[in-house]
Amino acid sequence: MSKRVIPARPAALTATVLAIGVFAHCAVAEVKPKEFSGMSFLDNGEIRLGVNLDIGGAITYLADSKKRINVINSYDWGRQVQMSFYSGPRPFEPNGKKPSSHWSKLGWNPIQSGDYKGFRSKVIAHTNDKKTIYIKCIPMHWPLANVPGRCTFECRLSLDGRAVKVWSRLNNARADKTQYQGRHQELPAVYTNGPYYRLMSYTGDKPFTGDKVVRIIQKTKPWQRFTPTECWSALVNDSGWGLGVWHPGRGFALGGFAGKPGAGGPKDNPTGYISPLHSEILDCNIRYEYSYALVLDTLANIRKYVYKNAKRPAPPNYVFKSDRQHWIYRNATDTGWPIEGELHVKLDQRDPQMIGPVSFWSAADAPRLYIRAAFKTKATHGHVMWRIGGAEGRSFGQNNTAFEITGDGKYRTYEVDLSASPKYKGVITQLRFDPVPSGAKGDFVKVQSIAFARPAKRQ
């Protein structure tokens, strides 16, 4: 994000979300952490990684072990490679404290490095055994001056050849119990220096076939949203060398370049940006974790690393055993965290919607959808909708199929023949499930799974 160059916008693994149980109250006044400072490094002879313990353990250094040319930008505390999360309310005004007017639309936005005024996040745990770095920090809210988050961030980093493998987790402990609408999350936010200005990815409909990589041309300033169907993208220099970001299972991304391209170091303003995105609901007590890799190499070798390690695209099977599987709601809420075997969605508003994550599969490989659900409603029909190809954000339009439901509150498996619609064809990138046309007080739907494989019955 450079927060200095990103305009106010609707903010944003394979990510796994775990039940939080009882999380310790993390009001900063009650925490007296050990002070950690300076840089912590890993070096395997191929690449050298550095995290800055003065600013929450964010990644501020990544270079070839021999050349020692750092690719990471640190013009302000909104850059680096770091964790960043978004939720409501907008504006976020804890105890009446006002955010910067320029950043107020970001709302609740704890980030790993520090805030827009230069107050730094605090590392409260750190280990480095020369193979793995572990960090835990109390983040700061970017739009506010000196307001720590009521949460902690954790990350674990290790080296794999020319790649950095990173695991990250948000541990939330907010006093505000409101379930705010799902927002785009930066997973993570990645900033490079001026020489690495060419944003490259594969966005076609033949992933993992060696089809041509393309340059992402910015249509909006400063960043462009796009769909990397191999789940990676890279910022490279004129010779095709630079930094790749691979987040398995993540269906869309934001990226681009701001400033004069081609030159500049870590403290200069020109910067490239990549962020893999998922839309997520971040409950007051959630534990939310995700993993990704940074690959420092040629464009061809970045892609080779992904091809070697990635699972190939397949029709999705969303089983809501312990998390929402990146589904969000419009005009609806569920019963909150933790998720225990089902989503219990309240249908007490007009036009309630369940919206799935951006993904990628062939309609021909997934003709029938199976919804394991229990409806409590007087409505008689639900609807499934889908997006065909293209970037996230395109309308679902008229791509929909209705199916009969029974509103007695009992679980059934509903088989929806999507292939019966002439509009269900080609590459599909997203599902939407409208349980009822319009809700009523006391209506709900419980959903155990939405899948292209028939589920086994569960009691």
N, C-alpha and C positions, 0 to 999 in steps of 0.2 A: 504494500500500500504505500507510494509515498503519500502520507497523509498531507504533505504540503502540495502535492500535485494532483491528488484525486479529488474531483468535485464531489459534493454530497450526492449519494446514490443509494438505491436500495441495496444494502449490503448482503453480502452473502449472508472413502477412505476406503484398500477397502477399510472403511471406518467401522469400528465395533463399539456399541454403546452398552455399558454394563450397569447393573443395578447398584445404586449407591449405598443402600443400607443406611446406617446412622453416620453422618459426616460431622466431624468436629466443627464447632462454631469457629469461624476464622476472622472475627473482628480484629482488626490490626492492633487495637489497643491491648488485646490480651496476648499477643504474640511477641516474644522476645527472641528473635532468631539470632543465631550466630552470624557474624558478618563475613561475607565472602566477597572477594574482590580480585581483579586482575583477569588474565586470560587463562583458559584451560585448553590444551591442545591434544589432538591425536594425529599421528603421522605413521603411515604404513610404507613409506618409501615411494609411493606413487602420488598420493595427495596429502595435503596438510589441512586439517580442520581446526578452527579456533572458535570457542564460544566466550562471550564477554560476561563475566560474573558481576560486573558493575551494573549491567542493564538486563537483569533477569535471565542471563544465560543464553540470550539470542545468539545466533550464528553471525559473526561479524568477519570471519576470515575463512576463505577456501581458495586453495591455490595448488598448482603442481608442486610436488615436494622439492624439485630441483630449481625451477624457475622462480618460485615464490612471488608470483604476480597475483594479488588478491582480486577476486572477481566480485566481491560482495560490497554493496553500497551502504554507507552509514551516514548520509548527509544529516538526518535527524533521527529521533527515536521511533519514527513511524516506518522505518525501512528495515534493513538487515534481512535475515531469514527468521521469521518468528511466528508464534501463535497469535491469533486474533479472532475474537468472537463477537457476534452481534445479536441483540435481542431488544425488547422494549423495556420501558416506554421510550418514546421519542417526543420531546427531549427527555433525557435521563437527568433528574435533578435531586440527588440524594440529600436529604435533610435541607431542602430548599436551595442548595448550592447550584448556581447557574453554569452551564457549559459554555464554551466558546460559541459565539453566534455562528461562526463559520462552520463548526462541526456539530452543531446541535442536532441535526437530522440523523446523525449516526446512532443516536440513542445510547443504550447500554453497550459499551465497547471496551472491555478490558484487553490490553495487549501486553506482550511479553517484555518489551524493552522499556517503555516509559510513556509519559504523556506529552501533549503538545507544548507544554511549558518547560519541559526538560526535567521534570521530576522522574526519578528512575525507579523501575521495579526492583524488588529485593529478592535475592536468592536466599532461601532458608535451608537448602540441603544441596550438597554437591559431592560427588565422588568421581574419581578418574583412575582406573587401574591400567591405563595405557592401551586398553582394548575397547572400553566402553566408558562414556561419560554419562552420568546421571545428574539431573538438575530438577529442583523444585523451587518455585518462586511464587511470590505474591505480586500479581500484575497491577498495572495502573490503568485507569480509564483514560483513553486518549483524549476525549473532548473536554475533560475537566482538569483543573490544576490541583495536583497533589491529592488525588482521591484513589486509594487502593481498592482493588476489587474484593468483594466478599466471595472469594474463590481462590484456588491455587491452580497453577499450571505445573505439569510434570513433563519431562522429555528424557529419552534415552537415545544416545547416538553411538554408532559404531561404523567402521570402515569396511568396505567390501570391494577390493580392487580400486577402481577409480570412482566408486560410488560411496555416498554417505547414506546409511539406513537410519531413519528417524522414526521413533514412536513418540506420540504426544497425547496428553490427556488433560482435559478440563475437569476439575472437581468443584462443583458449584455449591454454594451455601448462602444463597440469597434469602433475606427476610421477606421479600416480596413474593407471595405465592401465586401471583397471576400467571396463567399460561398465555404467553404472548405468541403472536403469529410467527410461523417459521420464517427465518431470514437466511439469505446466502451467507455462508461461512467461508473464510479464507483458510484453506487447509493444505499448506500454510500460505503466508505472504512471502514472496521471494523478490529481492531487489538486486540487480546487477549494476556494474559500472558502465560508463559511457561507451566503451568499445564493443560491448555485447548488446547490440541494438536490433539485430535481425531476429524477429520472432518467428520460429519455425515449428511446424507440427504436421501431422497427417489428419485430415478431416474428411476423407473420402468414405465410400461405402464398401471398400474391400480391405478391411484391416488385416494386418499380419500376412500380407501377400507380397510385400515389397513394393507396393504401389507408390507413386511419386509423392514425396514430401513437398509441402507448399509453404510459402511465406504468408503469414497472417498480416494483411494490410489493414491499417487502422482506418475505420470509417467514422468513428467518433473519437473525440479527444478527451483524455489522453489514452484511454484503454478501449480494447475491443473484446467483446464476448465471442467465443467460438466453441465448437464441439470437437475435441481431439479424440477421434474414435479408437485410437490405440492408447489413450489415457496418458499421453506424455506430450510435452512441448519443451522448447529450448530457446534460449537467447544466445546467439553466437556472433562472433566478429566476422570481418570480411573474408577470413580464411576458413570459416565454417567450424571454428572451435569455440566452445563456451560451456554454458551450464544448462543441463537438462533437468526437468522436474517430472517425476513419474509418480502418480497417485493411482494405484490399481482400483478399478471399479468406479472411478469418478468420471462422470459423463460430460461435464462442460467446464470451461475455464474462462478467466479474464486475463488479459495481458496487453503489452504494448511497450512503448518507449516515450519518455517525456524529456524535453530539452534537446540540445544539439548533439546528434549522434556521432560516435566515432572516437571520442576522447573523454578523459576524466577518470578520477580515482575515487576511492571510498568516501572522501569528504566533499566531493563536487556534486552539484545539483543534477546533471544529466543522469538518467537512470532507466533501466529496463525493469519490467515488472511481469511476473507470472503468478497466478493464484489458481490452483484447482479449487473448484467450488462444489459444495452441496448445500441444499436448503435444509435447515434443521430447526426443530423446536428445542430450545434449551431451557429445560425446567429449572426451577429454583434449586433443586437438589440433585441434578443430574451428574453422572460421570460419563464423559463423552471422549472417546479416544479414536485415534486414526494413525495410520502409518504411511510413509512416503519415502522416496529416494531422490537424492540429488546426484547427478552424474556429471563429472567434469571431464570432458573429452571432445572428440570431433563429433559432428552431427551424426555421421554414419555409425560411430561406436556407441553413442547414446541410444540410438534406436536398436542396435544389436543387444545392448544390455537389457532393454525392455523385452525384446523378442525371446531372449534366453529365460527370463524370469516370469513373464506374464502368463496368466491363464487366457485362453481364447474366448471371444465373446460367445455367449449362449443365452437363450431366452431366460429371463429372470424368474426366480421363485422366492417370493417375499413371505417369510414365515416369522410371525411376530412373537417369537418365543421370549426374548428378553430386551428387545428394542423396537423402534419404529421402522427400521430398515430404510431410513431417510424419507419416509412419507411425511407430508405436512397436510394441514387443513386450511380450507377457506370456509367461513361461516359455520365453523364447528370447533369443538374442543374435545379432548379425551379426559380420562379420569386421572392422568398424571403419572409421574415417575414413582416407583419403578414399573416397568412393563413386565407382566407376569403371564405369559402364554396367550395374550390377546390384546387387541386394541379395543377399548370400550369408548366408543365415540358418541357423544351426545348430539342428537339431531333436533335441536330446539330453535333453529334459525332457518331463514329462507335460503333455499338453494345450497345445502351443505355439500361440501366437496372434500374428497381425499385425493391428494395429488402425489404421484410417485416420483422417484428420482429420475433424472435424465440418464438413459442407458443406451443400448444399441443391440438390436436383434432383427432377424429376418422374419417377416410375416409368414413366409412359407414354412418356417421351422416351428412356428408357434400358433397353430390354427385355433386352439381352444384354451380358454382361460377358466380356471377353477377358483371359485371364491368360497372359502369356508367361513360362514357367517351365521349370526343369529340376529334377526330383525325384530324390534318391538315398535310397530307402527301400523297405521291404517292404510298406508300406501301399498300399492300392489305391484309396482315396477321400480327397478333400479336401472342405472345406465353405466356402461363402460365407455370411455372415450380414449383416444390415442392421438399422438402426434406422429407425422410421417416425415422422417429425415430432417435436415436443416438444423439451425441453431436453436438452443433453448430459448423460450420466450415466444415462439410462433404459436398462434392460436390453435386450439384443438378443433375449432371449426365445426363442421358437420360430421366429423369422424366419430360416430357413436353407434352403439347397439343397446337396445333395451332388453331386459329379461325379467321374468316374473319372480316375485318374492313372496314369502309367507311371513306375516308379521306377528307370530305368536311367541317370539322370544326363544325359540328352540334352534339349536345349531343344525344347519344343513350344508351340503356341498352343492353350490350352484354352478352348473356347467354353462359357459357362455361361448357360443360358436361365433367367434370373431370372423372366421373365414367366410361366413355367409354374407358379410358386407362386401360389396365390390370396392369399397374404399380402404379396406384393410389389406394393404399390399406394399411391397417394397421394404424399405428399412424403417423400422419403428423405433422411436427414441424415448417415448414416455407414455405412461398410463394415467388416467384419471378415473376414479370411481365415485359416482354420485349415488349414494345409497337410496335416497328418496328425492323427488322433485322439490319438495318443500317440507321442512320439519315442523314439529308441534311439541308443545311442552310434554316432557316425559318420554319422548321417542328416543331410541338409541339403536345402534348396531354394534355388535361385538364381532370382531374379525380375527380369526386365527391365522389365515393365510390368504394371499392372492398370488396364484402360481400357474405356470404353464404345465406343471406336472400334477397329476391328480393326487390330492393329499390323502393320507390314511386318516380314518376317523379318529377323533380324540374326544374323550369324555370331558 
